[in-house]
């Protein structure tokens, strides 16, 4: 029974660690870069649109695995905040293409820069042995990410 508990603890420990690391990194980046505290769902929309160069609401909903009404609400708020523009789709005049504004791109770039700097500082403060262990674990963590992505 003890072996089963130990094996089942690993996924839970990893989830808590990844969530804590992500949340703490976001908070540190926002503080250091004086960035607005956008909800993570809005940040996910902006990242996807930035990465793709623009998408229709249906594509965005599919990519983020969110319901279309949820996307509509997120896009409405992001548009009102001047972070997303609606443009006529060049492929279909009846649909709209969602694109991040220049202001959104600047925020995302500032966030990426700040996140990189925060992580660089934290990693540099670790003992060399711990940095080496983390580096050695990266291929396994990448494989884990690939397996999780394959499940979706």
N, CA, C and O of each residue as an XYZ file, in Angstrom:
608
protein
N       0.818     -1.188      0.000
C       0.000      0.000      0.000
C       0.868      1.260      0.000
O       0.522      2.259     -0.631
N       2.001      1.206      0.714
C       2.869      2.378      0.771
C       3.417      2.724     -0.605
O       3.513      3.901     -0.955
N       3.780      1.706     -1.394
C       4.321      1.955     -2.735
C       3.302      2.654     -3.630
O       3.664      3.558     -4.383
N       2.060      2.258     -3.561
C       1.024      2.897     -4.369
C       0.887      4.357     -3.979
O       0.770      5.224     -4.846
N       0.900      4.637     -2.683
C       0.772      6.018     -2.231
C       1.942      6.860     -2.747
O       1.733      7.982     -3.210
N       3.166      6.337     -2.675
C       4.320      7.099     -3.132
C       4.234      7.388     -4.626
O       4.542      8.499     -5.059
N       3.816      6.393     -5.426
C       3.689      6.601     -6.866
C       2.611      7.626     -7.191
O       2.764      8.415     -8.124
N       1.523      7.619     -6.427
C       0.448      8.563     -6.702
C       0.770      9.959     -6.180
O       0.150     10.935     -6.600
N       1.727     10.060     -5.275
C       2.113     11.371     -4.762
C       2.898     12.185     -5.791
O       2.801     13.412     -5.815
N       3.665     11.517     -6.631
C       4.504     12.231     -7.594
C       3.686     13.150     -8.498
O       4.040     14.323     -8.622
N       2.617     12.683     -9.133
C       1.843     13.609     -9.976
C       1.295     14.802     -9.183
O       1.333     15.940     -9.652
N       0.788     14.528     -7.982
C       0.249     15.630     -7.170
C       1.339     16.615     -6.770
O       1.120     17.826     -6.796
N       2.498     16.111     -6.404
C       3.615     16.999     -6.041
C       4.053     17.829     -7.238
O       4.335     19.019     -7.102
N       4.112     17.200     -8.417
C       4.500     17.932     -9.628
C       3.487     19.024     -9.953
O       3.872     20.143    -10.290
N       2.203     18.709     -9.857
C       1.162     19.707    -10.143
C       1.298     20.890     -9.192
O       1.285     22.041     -9.628
N       1.429     20.616     -7.904
C       1.562     21.719     -6.933
C       2.807     22.547     -7.195
O       2.773     23.774     -7.099
N       3.900     21.887     -7.524
C       5.153     22.594     -7.784
C       5.047     23.463     -9.034
O       5.433     24.632     -9.014
N       4.529     22.901    -10.110
C       4.414     23.657    -11.361
C       3.462     24.836    -11.192
O       3.757     25.943    -11.643
N       2.327     24.605    -10.548
C       1.376     25.697    -10.323
C       1.991     26.781     -9.448
O       1.854     27.968     -9.742
N       2.661     26.383     -8.385
C       3.293     27.361     -7.502
C       4.399     28.132     -8.200
O       4.511     29.347     -8.041
N       5.211     27.431     -8.968
C       6.289     28.081     -9.710
C       5.718     29.075    -10.713
O       6.191     30.207    -10.814
N       4.712     28.651    -11.445
C       4.097     29.522    -12.446
C       3.480     30.760    -11.808
O       3.725     31.882    -12.250
N       2.686     30.552    -10.775
C       2.009     31.669    -10.110
C       3.020     32.655     -9.501
O       2.870     33.870     -9.629
N       4.033     32.119     -8.847
C       5.036     32.970     -8.212
C       5.855     33.735     -9.241
O       6.195     34.900     -9.033
N       6.168     33.080    -10.345
C       6.921     33.741    -11.415
C       6.101     34.866    -12.033
O       6.632     35.942    -12.310
N       4.821     34.627    -12.249
C       3.939     35.673    -12.788
C       3.890     36.861    -11.828
O       4.009     38.010    -12.254
N       3.715     36.590    -10.545
C       3.643     37.670     -9.557
C       4.943     38.468     -9.500
O       4.921     39.698     -9.456
N       6.062     37.771     -9.501
C       7.361     38.458     -9.452
C       7.574     39.305    -10.706
O       8.098     40.416    -10.629
N       7.172     38.781    -11.843
C       7.326     39.503    -13.107
C       6.445     40.739    -13.130
O       6.881     41.808    -13.556
N       5.216     40.599    -12.676
C       4.305     41.749    -12.656
C       4.830     42.845    -11.738
O       4.784     44.026    -12.083
N       5.325     42.456    -10.581
C       5.857     43.459     -9.640
C       7.081     44.165    -10.215
O       7.181     45.391    -10.164
N       8.005     43.385    -10.760
C       9.245     43.962    -11.277
C       9.002     44.823    -12.505
O       9.659     45.849    -12.686
N       8.068     44.418    -13.345
C       7.824     45.139    -14.593
C       6.687     46.118    -14.525
O       6.362     46.764    -15.521
N       6.066     46.242    -13.348
C       4.920     47.141    -13.175
C       3.863     46.866    -14.247
O       3.330     47.785    -14.870
N       3.578     45.585    -14.443
C       2.615     45.166    -15.454
C       1.237     45.006    -14.828
O       1.120     44.711    -13.639
N       0.197     45.200    -15.626
C      -1.155     45.044    -15.097
C      -1.439     43.588    -14.723
O      -0.877     42.663    -15.310
N      -2.289     43.406    -13.772
C      -2.647     42.074    -13.305
C      -3.829     41.542    -14.105
O      -4.943     41.446    -13.591
N      -3.582     41.201    -15.353
C      -4.627     40.618    -16.190
C      -4.922     39.204    -15.706
O      -4.019     38.492    -15.266
N      -6.185     38.799    -15.787
C      -6.495     37.405    -15.463
C      -5.738     36.466    -16.405
O      -5.501     36.795    -17.567
N      -5.369     35.313    -15.895
C      -4.600     34.359    -16.689
C      -5.319     33.976    -17.981
O      -4.675     33.732    -19.002
N      -6.649     33.923    -17.940
C      -7.396     33.581    -19.155
C      -7.195     34.635    -20.242
O      -7.104     34.295    -21.421
N      -7.125     35.912    -19.858
C      -6.893     36.971    -20.836
C      -5.463     36.893    -21.366
O      -5.223     37.100    -22.556
N      -4.529     36.598    -20.489
C      -3.137     36.455    -20.916
C      -3.012     35.295    -21.904
O      -2.286     35.399    -22.892
N      -3.714     34.195    -21.643
C      -3.680     33.040    -22.547
C      -4.209     33.424    -23.934
O      -3.659     33.003    -24.952
N      -5.270     34.218    -23.966
C      -5.821     34.672    -25.248
C      -4.796     35.534    -25.976
O      -4.551     35.339    -27.167
N      -4.204     36.478    -25.270
C      -3.221     37.361    -25.903
C      -2.012     36.581    -26.413
O      -1.522     36.838    -27.512
N      -1.536     35.636    -25.621
C      -0.384     34.832    -26.052
C      -0.710     34.053    -27.317
O       0.080     34.024    -28.260
N      -1.871     33.426    -27.328
C      -2.261     32.625    -28.495
C      -2.378     33.507    -29.736
O      -1.884     33.151    -30.805
N      -3.035     34.658    -29.590
C      -3.198     35.554    -30.739
C      -1.858     36.089    -31.208
O      -1.624     36.207    -32.410
N      -0.988     36.408    -30.287
C       0.342     36.905    -30.645
C       1.130     35.827    -31.380
O       1.765     36.091    -32.401
N       1.079     34.630    -30.855
C       1.825     33.520    -31.455
C       1.303     33.174    -32.848
O       2.085     32.877    -33.751
N      -0.006     33.212    -33.020
C      -0.613     32.804    -34.291
C      -0.691     33.939    -35.312
O      -0.843     33.693    -36.509
N      -0.586     35.181    -34.837
C      -0.735     36.321    -35.740
C      -2.178     36.730    -35.948
O      -2.464     37.644    -36.722
N      -3.080     36.066    -35.266
C      -4.503     36.378    -35.364
C      -5.317     35.129    -35.631
O      -4.864     34.220    -36.327
N      -6.515     35.085    -35.080
C      -7.391     33.932    -35.260
C      -8.845     34.386    -35.230
O      -9.172     35.470    -34.748
N      -9.696     33.530    -35.755
C     -11.130     33.772    -35.603
C     -11.515     33.358    -34.185
O     -10.788     32.599    -33.545
N     -12.637     33.844    -33.694
C     -13.083     33.411    -32.363
C     -13.236     31.893    -32.265
O     -12.904     31.305    -31.236
N     -13.730     31.258    -33.320
C     -13.899     29.795    -33.301
C     -12.547     29.084    -33.189
O     -12.412     28.123    -32.432
N     -11.552     29.552    -33.940
C     -10.216     28.957    -33.858
C      -9.633     29.132    -32.466
O      -9.041     28.208    -31.909
N      -9.806     30.321    -31.912
C      -9.283     30.612    -30.589
C      -9.936     29.717    -29.541
O      -9.253     29.185    -28.665
N     -11.243     29.550    -29.627
C     -11.958     28.679    -28.685
C     -11.442     27.246    -28.791
O     -11.228     26.582    -27.777
N     -11.246     26.775    -30.016
C     -10.745     25.414    -30.209
C      -9.329     25.262    -29.664
O      -9.035     24.291    -28.966
N      -8.460     26.205    -29.974
C      -7.066     26.125    -29.518
C      -6.937     26.159    -28.002
O      -6.099     25.460    -27.432
N      -7.760     26.966    -27.351
C      -7.670     27.110    -25.896
C      -8.607     26.164    -25.145
O      -8.645     26.151    -23.915
N      -9.355     25.380    -25.906
C     -10.312     24.436    -25.301
C     -11.295     25.154    -24.379
O     -11.559     24.720    -23.257
N     -11.827     26.267    -24.889
C     -12.809     27.055    -24.147
C     -14.099     27.154    -24.959
O     -14.091     27.067    -26.187
N     -15.191     27.336    -24.248
C     -16.483     27.498    -24.919
C     -16.506     28.831    -25.658
O     -15.864     29.792    -25.232
N     -17.230     28.888    -26.743
C     -17.301     30.123    -27.543
C     -17.868     31.300    -26.749
O     -17.374     32.416    -26.908
N     -18.889     31.101    -25.896
C     -19.341     32.244    -25.090
C     -18.243     32.778    -24.156
O     -18.164     33.981    -23.905
N     -17.409     31.883    -23.653
C     -16.290     32.311    -22.799
C     -15.321     33.165    -23.603
O     -14.866     34.208    -23.132
N     -15.004     32.719    -24.820
C     -14.122     33.490    -25.701
C     -14.746     34.844    -26.002
O     -14.057     35.865    -25.985
N     -16.037     34.859    -26.274
C     -16.723     36.132    -26.570
C     -16.578     37.110    -25.419
O     -16.320     38.294    -25.639
N     -16.740     36.629    -24.196
C     -16.611     37.500    -23.026
C     -15.174     37.990    -22.854
O     -14.947     39.165    -22.565
N     -14.211     37.096    -23.031
C     -12.807     37.490    -22.906
C     -12.428     38.516    -23.970
O     -11.767     39.511    -23.672
N     -12.845     38.277    -25.199
C     -12.524     39.181    -26.304
C     -13.212     40.529    -26.093
O     -12.619     41.572    -26.371
N     -14.435     40.523    -25.615
C     -15.143     41.776    -25.329
C     -14.338     42.617    -24.334
O     -14.141     43.814    -24.545
N     -13.876     41.988    -23.250
C     -13.112     42.718    -22.236
C     -11.766     43.187    -22.779
O     -11.352     44.317    -22.520
N     -11.082     42.326    -23.528
C      -9.777     42.700    -24.087
C      -9.909     43.801    -25.134
O      -9.035     44.661    -25.246
N     -10.981     43.777    -25.888
C     -11.226     44.830    -26.878
C     -11.510     46.149    -26.166
O     -11.001     47.197    -26.565
N     -12.315     46.096    -25.125
C     -12.635     47.309    -24.355
C     -11.384     47.903    -23.716
O     -11.289     49.118    -23.547
N     -10.429     47.052    -23.362
C      -9.176     47.522    -22.757
C      -8.126     47.915    -23.793
O      -7.008     48.285    -23.434
N      -8.480     47.836    -25.070
C      -7.552     48.223    -26.124
C      -6.435     47.229    -26.363
O      -5.355     47.609    -26.814
N      -6.681     45.940    -26.064
C      -5.638     44.927    -26.219
C      -5.876     43.988    -27.401
O      -4.957     43.297    -27.841
N      -7.099     43.964    -27.911
C      -7.433     43.126    -29.062
C      -8.238     43.956    -30.048
O      -9.090     44.756    -29.662
N      -7.950     43.751    -31.333
C      -8.721     44.396    -32.400
C      -9.460     43.325    -33.179
O      -8.981     42.201    -33.331
N     -10.622     43.690    -33.665
C     -11.389     42.829    -34.570
C     -11.181     43.371    -35.971
O     -11.422     44.550    -36.232
N     -10.733     42.505    -36.875
C     -10.526     42.897    -38.270
C     -11.299     41.945    -39.171
O     -11.483     40.777    -38.827
N     -11.747     42.429    -40.311
C     -12.409     41.517    -41.251
C     -11.433     40.420    -41.677
O     -10.263     40.690    -41.946
N     -11.913     39.212    -41.734
C     -11.074     38.087    -42.144
C     -10.792     38.180    -43.640
O     -11.726     38.333    -44.428
N      -9.536     38.091    -44.047
C      -9.227     38.129    -45.472
C      -9.742     36.884    -46.200
O      -9.959     36.916    -47.411
N      -9.937     35.789    -45.459
C     -10.402     34.548    -46.079
C     -11.911     34.507    -46.262
O     -12.419     33.887    -47.196
N     -12.625     35.178    -45.356
C     -14.085     35.124    -45.379
C     -14.606     36.450    -44.854
O     -14.465     36.747    -43.668
N     -15.190     37.229    -45.705
C     -15.659     38.557    -45.324
C     -16.712     38.568    -44.234
O     -16.969     39.607    -43.625
N     -17.330     37.408    -43.982
C     -18.346     37.351    -42.932
C     -17.751     37.141    -41.555
O     -18.397     37.446    -40.553
N     -16.538     36.629    -41.484
C     -15.942     36.403    -40.171
C     -14.963     37.490    -39.791
O     -14.547     38.319    -40.600
N     -14.618     37.442    -38.511
C     -13.725     38.450    -37.955
C     -12.435     37.761    -37.525
O     -12.440     36.614    -37.079
N     -11.352     38.477    -37.668
C     -10.053     38.001    -37.231
C      -9.668     38.803    -35.986
O      -9.720     40.033    -35.993
N      -9.288     38.112    -34.937
C      -8.859     38.766    -33.697
C      -7.343     38.875    -33.708
O      -6.642     37.886    -33.919
N      -6.841     40.087    -33.478
C      -5.395     40.310    -33.447
C      -5.039     41.143    -32.226
O      -5.812     42.008    -31.816
N      -3.866     40.886    -31.642
C      -3.446     41.709    -30.509
C      -3.017     43.089    -31.003
O      -2.449     43.224    -32.087
N      -3.293     44.098    -30.205
C      -2.875     45.454    -30.555
C      -1.387     45.614    -30.260
O      -0.767     44.758    -29.628
N      -0.835     46.715    -30.725
C       0.570     47.015    -30.438
C       0.790     47.108    -28.926
O       1.821     46.670    -28.414
N      -0.177     47.675    -28.223
C      -0.079     47.780    -26.754
C      -0.016     46.387    -26.116
O       0.764     46.165    -25.190
N      -0.832     45.450    -26.608
C      -0.811     44.085    -26.081
C       0.536     43.428    -26.358
O       1.095     42.758    -25.489
N       1.057     43.621    -27.572
C       2.365     43.041    -27.912
C       3.467     43.601    -27.021
O       4.362     42.866    -26.600
N       3.406     44.898    -26.732
C       4.396     45.511    -25.831
C       4.303     44.908    -24.444
O       5.325     44.619    -23.822
N       3.077     44.714    -23.949
C       2.893     44.103    -22.630
C       3.437     42.682    -22.610
O       4.129     42.294    -21.668
N       3.128     41.903    -23.645
C       3.623     40.531    -23.704
C       5.142     40.485    -23.767
O       5.766     39.650    -23.113
N       5.738     41.374    -24.549
C       7.202     41.433    -24.631
C       7.815     41.825    -23.290
O       8.824     41.255    -22.874
N       7.204     42.799    -22.617
C       7.705     43.204    -21.300
C       7.580     42.044    -20.317
O       8.468     41.816    -19.495
N       6.479     41.319    -20.407
C       6.291     40.189    -19.515
C       7.318     39.093    -19.795
O       7.897     38.537    -18.861
N       7.548     38.780    -21.065
C       8.541     37.757    -21.425
C       9.932     38.149    -20.918
O      10.668     37.329    -20.368
N      10.261     39.407    -21.118
C      11.573     39.905    -20.665
C      11.682     39.818    -19.151
O      12.681     39.335    -18.618
N      10.656     40.287    -18.466
C      10.675     40.259    -17.005
C      10.706     38.850    -16.456
O      11.408     38.572    -15.483
N       9.951     37.961    -17.073
C       9.928     36.562    -16.632
C      11.308     35.937    -16.797
O      11.788     35.224    -15.916
N      11.941     36.213    -17.936
C      13.274     35.682    -18.186
C      14.280     36.212    -17.161
O      15.107     35.460    -16.646
N      14.200     37.497    -16.874
C      15.124     38.090    -15.901
C      14.893     37.532    -14.499
O      15.855     37.247    -13.785
N      13.635     37.373    -14.097
C      13.331     36.834    -12.768
C      13.844     35.405    -12.640
O      14.424     35.038    -11.618
N      13.631     34.602    -13.676
C      14.086     33.216    -13.641
C      15.610     33.149    -13.651
O      16.200     32.338    -12.937
N      16.244     33.988    -14.447
C      17.707     34.008    -14.508
C      18.306     34.341    -13.145
O      19.258     33.698    -12.701
N      17.738     35.354    -12.486
C      18.232     35.723    -11.143
C      18.051     34.583    -10.147
O      18.958     34.284     -9.369
N      16.888     33.951    -10.169
C      16.615     32.874     -9.214
C      17.523     31.675     -9.456
O      18.068     31.106     -8.510
N      17.689     31.292    -10.716
C      18.540     30.145    -11.025
C      19.990     30.440    -10.644
O      20.692     29.555    -10.154
N      20.436     31.654    -10.862
C      21.817     32.024    -10.533
C      22.085     31.936     -9.033
O      23.227     31.741     -8.618
N      21.052     32.078     -8.225
C      21.219     32.018     -6.768
C      21.244     30.591     -6.225
O      21.549     30.379     -5.051
N      20.929     29.625     -7.064
C      20.946     28.230     -6.627
C      22.378     27.701     -6.580
O      23.233     28.145     -7.347
N      22.635     26.759     -5.684
C      23.945     26.089     -5.707
C      24.143     25.368     -7.041
O      23.175     24.941     -7.671
N      25.378     25.237     -7.459
C      25.702     24.615     -8.746
C      25.115     23.212     -8.860
O      24.674     22.816     -9.939
N      25.104     22.448     -7.753
C      24.567     21.084     -7.805
C      23.073     21.103     -8.130
O      22.591     20.253     -8.879
N      22.351     22.052     -7.583
C      20.918     22.141     -7.853
C      20.648     22.590     -9.282
O      19.714     22.104     -9.919
N      21.457     23.512     -9.788
C      21.312     23.909    -11.192
C      21.545     22.707    -12.105
O      20.822     22.519    -13.083
N      22.548     21.898    -11.788
C      22.848     20.715    -12.593
C      21.699     19.704    -12.530
O      21.362     19.097    -13.547
N      21.096     19.514    -11.361
C      19.964     18.588    -11.239
C      18.771     19.068    -12.064
O      18.109     18.274    -12.732
N      18.508     20.348    -12.013
C      17.389     20.901    -12.791
C      17.662     20.723    -14.277
O      16.779     20.316    -15.033
N      18.882     21.028    -14.692
C      19.227     20.864    -16.107
C      19.107     19.405    -16.536
O      18.644     19.121    -17.641
N      19.517     18.483    -15.678
C      19.419     17.059    -16.002
C      17.962     16.600    -16.099
O      17.658     15.657    -16.829
N      17.076     17.253    -15.377
C      15.658     16.868    -15.383
C      14.897     17.444    -16.575
O      13.792     16.985    -16.864
N      15.450     18.428    -17.268
C      14.733     19.085    -18.362
C      14.268     18.132    -19.471
O      13.129     18.259    -19.920
N      15.094     17.188    -19.932
C      14.584     16.268    -20.963
C      13.381     15.447    -20.478
O      12.437     15.229    -21.238
N      13.408     15.000    -19.239
C      12.279     14.232    -18.700
C      11.047     15.101    -18.555
O       9.934     14.646    -18.818
N      11.227     16.337    -18.142
C      10.088     17.248    -18.011
C       9.506     17.593    -19.384
O       8.293     17.744    -19.527
N      10.364     17.716    -20.381
C       9.900     17.966    -21.747
C       9.091     16.774    -22.256
O       8.047     16.952    -22.884
N       9.566     15.579    -21.990
C       8.826     14.374    -22.374
C       7.482     14.315    -21.661
O       6.477     13.951    -22.271
N       7.449     14.667    -20.385
C       6.203     14.706    -19.620
C       5.226     15.695    -20.251
O       4.042     15.390    -20.397
N       5.708     16.863    -20.621
C       4.862     17.862    -21.273
C       4.301     17.317    -22.589
O       3.121     17.502    -22.890
N       5.136     16.654    -23.358
C       4.681     16.071    -24.625
C       3.588     15.024    -24.388
O       2.618     14.957    -25.143
N       3.743     14.220    -23.354
C       2.734     13.197    -23.048
C       1.417     13.822    -22.622
O       0.347     13.343    -22.999
N       1.490     14.886    -21.842
C       0.270     15.575    -21.417
C      -0.412     16.212    -22.620
O      -1.633     16.130    -22.754
N       0.360     16.842    -23.492
C      -0.210     17.451    -24.704
C      -0.880     16.406    -25.587
O      -1.910     16.679    -26.203
N      -0.300     15.212    -25.649
C      -0.862     14.163    -26.484
C      -2.214     13.681    -25.962
O      -2.999     13.103    -26.714
N      -2.486     13.912    -24.696
C      -3.756     13.487    -24.094
C      -4.884     14.440    -24.407
O      -6.051     14.083    -24.245
N      -4.565     15.656    -24.856
C      -5.613     16.648    -25.088
C      -6.128     16.614    -26.507
O      -7.015     17.391    -26.861
